[in-house]
C-alpha cells in the first residue's frame, strides 16, 4: 500500500512539473508576443507623427491634399491622415469594379468566361493595349479584369462598366461596404468630367476592400485569392514599390489623372504585412509619385530595419518600374 502511495505521489509530482513547464513556456511565448506587439505599436505611433509632419510640410497653405491610410495587419494599428477625404478616384475605381465582377459571378449573374466584343464606342486614350486591337475582337471577362488591373487598361474598364451598368455598380459598391465611393461616369469620359461629373473614393474605402480581400472575406475566399493574385501582377510600379526591395511582394493598384495621383495596396514582408493607401490631389505627378514612395518606404522600415537604401543607388529595376501610358491616361 505504501509503495502505491509513493508511486502516486511521484506521478503527481511529475505531472506538476510537466504542467509547470508547459505554463512557463506558454507565458514566455505570450510575453514575447506581447513585447513584440507593444514595440510595433510604439513604432507605429512614431511613424504616425512623422507622416503627419511630412504631409503638413507638403500641403500647408498651397491647396494640395494628401490622404494616407496605413494598417498593420497583425496588430491592426491604423494611421489615418485625411483618410475619409473624398478625392477623385481615377483608376482606383478599378479595384471595386473588379470586386463587383466577382460579386456578380458569385451570384451566378456573370461568368468569367463570358466573352465581350471590343466596339468602337469603347475606344479611348490613356493606358492599356486593347485600343490597338481590331474592332470585333472578343475578350473574356477574366481577361478584361486582368488587363484592367495589371495594365490599367481603360478600354477593358469601359467594356466591364458597360456590361454591368453604372447604376448597378453603385449599388454593388454599397453592398460591399463602401461608404464614399461612387462611379457616375466612364473613367475616360473627359467631357463628363469637365462638366463636374466625377468618380470619388477615400483612402479608408480602398483599405476596406483590401483588408477584406487579404482576410478572404471580399465576396468569398476563392474570389479574394483570385483578386489578390491579379493585383500582385501589377505592372505599374513607380509608387508604393519604388523604394522597396525587389523581393518584396506588393498587391496594388494605381490611379493617375489630371490633378490626382494615387496608389493603394498590400505589402507583404517577412515580419508582417501592411495595407497602405495614399491619395494625392493638386500635386505635380512626379512629386506625388515620390511622396507615395516615401510613405511606403517609411512604413516598410518598421518591418525591415536591415534594409538601407544606399545613397545614389537605384533600388528598383527600370524595366519594371515605369508607367504604362501617359499622365492623362488614368493609370
C-alpha positions in Angstrom: 0.0 0.0 0.0 2.8 2.4 1.0 4.6 1.7 -2.4 1.4 2.5 -4.3 1.1 5.8 -2.3 4.7 6.7 -3.1 4.2 5.9 -6.8 1.1 8.0 -6.8 2.9 11.0 -5.2 5.8 10.6 -7.7 3.3 10.6 -10.5 1.6 13.7 -9.2 5.0 15.4 -8.8 5.9 14.6 -12.4 2.6 15.9 -13.6 3.0 19.1 -11.7 6.5 19.6 -13.1 5.2 19.0 -16.7 2.3 21.4 -16.1 4.7 24.0 -14.7 7.0 23.7 -17.8 4.0 24.0 -20.1 2.7 27.0 -18.4 6.2 28.6 -18.2 6.7 28.1 -22.0 3.2 29.4 -22.7 3.6 32.5 -20.5 7.1 33.1 -22.0 5.7 33.0 -25.5 2.8 35.2 -24.6 5.2 37.8 -23.1 7.3 37.6 -26.2 4.4 38.2 -28.4 3.1 41.0 -26.2 6.5 42.7 -26.2 6.7 42.5 -30.0 3.2 43.8 -30.2 3.9 46.7 -27.9 7.1 47.5 -29.7 5.4 47.6 -33.1 2.6 49.7 -31.8 5.1 52.2 -30.3 7.0 52.3 -33.6 3.7 52.9 -35.5 2.9 55.8 -33.1 6.2 57.4 -34.0 5.6 56.7 -37.7 2.2 58.4 -37.4 3.7 61.5 -36.1 6.5 61.5 -38.7 3.9 61.0 -41.5 1.7 63.8 -40.2 4.6 66.2 -40.1 5.7 65.1 -43.6 2.2 65.6 -45.0 1.9 69.0 -43.3 5.2 70.1 -44.8 3.9 69.5 -48.3 0.3 70.6 -48.2 0.5 73.7 -45.9 -1.4 76.6 -47.5 -0.9 75.6 -51.1 -4.3 74.0 -51.9 -2.9 70.4 -52.3 -4.2 67.4 -50.4 -2.7 64.1 -49.3 -4.8 61.3 -47.8 -3.0 58.4 -46.0 -4.2 55.2 -44.5 -1.8 52.6 -43.2 -2.7 49.5 -41.2 -0.5 46.8 -39.7 -2.4 43.6 -40.3 -1.2 41.8 -37.2 -1.6 44.4 -34.5 -4.4 46.2 -36.5 -2.9 49.5 -35.6 -4.1 52.2 -38.0 -2.7 55.5 -39.2 -5.3 57.9 -40.6 -4.4 61.2 -42.2 -7.3 62.7 -44.1 -8.3 59.1 -44.8 -12.0 59.9 -45.1 -11.5 62.8 -47.5 -13.3 62.3 -50.8 -10.9 62.6 -53.7 -11.4 61.9 -57.4 -10.6 58.2 -57.7 -9.1 58.0 -61.2 -8.1 54.3 -61.8 -8.5 53.3 -58.2 -12.2 52.8 -59.0 -11.0 49.7 -61.0 -10.5 47.9 -57.6 -14.2 48.0 -56.7 -15.1 47.3 -60.3 -13.1 44.1 -60.1 -14.8 43.3 -56.8 -18.2 43.9 -58.5 -17.4 41.4 -61.2 -16.6 38.7 -58.7 -19.7 39.7 -56.7 -21.9 39.1 -59.8 -20.0 35.8 -60.6 -20.7 34.6 -57.1 -24.4 35.3 -57.6 -24.5 33.5 -60.9 -25.3 36.6 -62.8 -22.0 36.8 -64.7 -19.3 34.3 -65.9 -15.6 35.0 -66.0 -15.7 33.0 -69.3 -18.3 35.3 -70.9 -16.9 37.0 -74.0 -17.4 40.7 -74.6 -16.8 42.3 -78.0 -14.5 45.3 -78.4 -16.5 48.0 -80.2 -15.7 51.5 -81.5 -17.7 53.1 -78.7 -15.3 51.7 -76.1 -12.1 53.1 -77.7 -10.4 55.8 -75.5 -7.0 57.2 -74.8 -4.6 56.6 -71.9 -3.2 53.4 -70.6 -3.9 49.9 -72.0 -3.4 47.7 -75.0 -6.9 46.8 -76.2 -7.2 50.1 -78.0 -4.7 48.7 -80.5 -6.9 45.7 -81.3 -9.3 45.4 -84.1 -13.0 46.2 -83.5 -14.8 42.9 -83.1 -12.1 41.2 -81.1 -13.5 39.2 -78.2 -12.2 39.1 -74.7 -13.4 37.1 -71.7 -14.4 38.9 -68.6 -11.4 37.4 -66.8 -9.1 38.7 -69.5 -10.6 42.2 -69.2 -10.3 42.1 -65.4 -6.6 41.2 -65.7 -5.9 43.9 -68.2 -7.9 46.5 -66.2 -5.8 45.9 -63.1 -2.3 44.9 -64.3 -2.0 47.4 -67.2 -4.8 49.7 -66.0 -6.4 49.2 -69.4 -9.1 51.9 -69.9 -10.9 50.1 -72.8 -11.2 46.9 -70.7 -12.7 49.1 -67.9 -15.2 50.7 -70.2 -16.3 47.3 -71.5 -16.8 46.0 -68.0 -18.7 49.1 -66.9 -21.0 48.9 -69.9 -21.6 45.2 -69.2 -22.5 45.7 -65.5 -24.1 49.2 -65.7 -23.2 52.3 -63.7 -26.4 52.2 -61.6 -25.7 48.5 -60.7 -22.1 49.2 -59.9 -23.0 51.9 -57.4 -25.5 49.5 -55.7 -22.8 46.8 -55.5 -20.3 49.3 -54.1 -22.7 49.9 -51.3 -23.3 46.2 -50.8 -19.5 45.7 -50.5 -19.5 48.2 -47.6 -18.1 51.2 -49.4 -19.3 54.5 -47.9 -17.8 57.2 -50.0 -17.0 55.5 -53.4 -19.1 56.2 -56.5 -19.0 55.8 -60.2 -21.0 58.4 -62.2 -19.1 58.3 -65.5 -16.8 56.2 -67.6 -13.2 56.6 -66.4 -12.1 58.3 -69.6 -15.2 60.3 -70.3 -13.3 63.6 -70.0 -16.2 65.7 -71.3 -18.4 64.5 -68.4 -15.5 65.2 -66.0 -15.3 68.8 -67.4 -19.0 69.2 -66.6 -18.3 68.3 -63.0 -19.4 64.7 -63.1 -16.7 62.8 -61.1 -16.0 59.5 -59.5 -14.8 59.7 -55.9 -13.3 57.5 -53.3 -11.4 57.7 -50.0 -8.3 56.0 -48.6 -10.5 54.3 -46.0 -12.8 52.8 -48.6 -9.9 51.4 -50.6 -8.4 50.0 -47.5 -11.7 48.3 -46.5 -11.7 46.4 -49.8 -8.0 45.5 -49.5 -8.4 44.2 -45.9 -11.5 42.1 -46.8 -9.5 40.7 -49.7 -6.5 39.9 -47.5 -8.7 38.1 -45.0 -10.6 36.2 -47.6 -13.8 38.0 -47.0 -14.3 40.0 -50.1 -17.2 38.1 -51.9 -15.6 34.8 -51.0 -12.3 33.2 -50.0 -11.7 32.0 -53.6 -12.7 35.3 -55.1 -10.4 37.1 -52.7 -7.4 34.9 -53.6 -8.0 35.5 -57.3 -8.3 39.2 -56.9 -5.1 39.3 -54.8 -3.2 37.2 -57.4 -4.3 39.7 -60.1 -3.2 42.7 -58.1 0.2 41.0 -57.4 0.8 41.0 -61.2 0.5 44.8 -61.3 2.9 46.2 -63.9 2.9 49.9 -62.9 5.4 50.0 -60.1 6.6 53.6 -59.7 4.8 54.4 -56.5 4.4 52.0 -53.5 7.1 49.5 -54.6 9.5 52.1 -56.0 11.9 52.3 -53.0 11.2 48.8 -51.6 13.4 45.8 -52.2 12.7 43.9 -55.4 11.9 40.7 -53.5 9.0 42.3 -51.6 5.6 41.4 -52.9 3.1 44.2 -53.4 -0.5 43.7 -54.4 -1.7 47.1 -55.5 -3.5 49.4 -58.0 -2.5 52.9 -59.1 -4.5 55.9 -60.2 -3.4 58.8 -62.3 -5.3 61.6 -64.0 -5.3 65.4 -64.0 -4.6 66.7 -60.5 -4.7 63.3 -58.9 -2.1 60.5 -58.3 -2.8 57.5 -56.1 -1.7 54.0 -55.1 -3.3 51.5 -52.8 -2.2 48.1 -51.9 -0.9 45.4 -49.5 2.8 45.0 -48.8 4.0 41.5 -47.8 7.1 41.3 -45.6 8.8 38.6 -43.6 7.9 40.4 -40.4 4.3 41.1 -41.1 2.1 42.6 -43.8 0.5 46.1 -44.0 -2.1 48.0 -46.0 -1.1 51.3 -47.5 -3.3 53.8 -49.4 -2.0 57.2 -50.4 -4.2 59.5 -52.4 -2.9 62.9 -53.6 -4.7 65.9 -55.1 -3.3 69.0 -56.9 0.3 67.9 -56.7 2.7 67.6 -59.6 2.5 63.9 -60.7 6.2 63.2 -60.4 6.3 64.7 -56.9 3.1 62.8 -56.0 4.7 59.5 -57.0 7.8 60.3 -54.9 5.5 61.2 -51.9 3.7 57.8 -52.2 7.1 56.0 -52.5 8.4 57.9 -49.4 5.3 57.0 -47.3 5.7 53.3 -48.3 9.4 53.3 -47.6 9.0 55.0 -44.2 6.4 52.3 -43.3 8.4 49.4 -44.6 11.4 50.4 -42.5 9.5 49.3 -39.4 9.4 45.8 -40.8 12.9 45.5 -42.1 15.5 47.6 -40.1 18.3 46.0 -42.0 17.2 47.4 -45.3 19.0 50.6 -46.0 18.9 52.3 -49.3 22.4 53.1 -50.4 22.8 56.7 -51.4 22.8 57.2 -55.2 21.9 53.6 -55.9 18.7 52.7 -57.6 16.5 50.3 -55.6 14.3 49.2 -58.4 14.8 47.9 -61.9 13.8 50.4 -64.6 12.4 47.6 -66.7 9.6 47.0 -64.2 9.4 50.4 -62.6 7.8 52.5 -65.3 4.4 53.9 -66.2 2.5 52.2 -68.9 0.5 55.0 -70.6 0.7 58.8 -70.1 -0.2 61.2 -67.3 -3.7 61.7 -68.7 -4.4 58.0 -69.1 -5.9 57.2 -65.7 -3.3 54.6 -64.7 
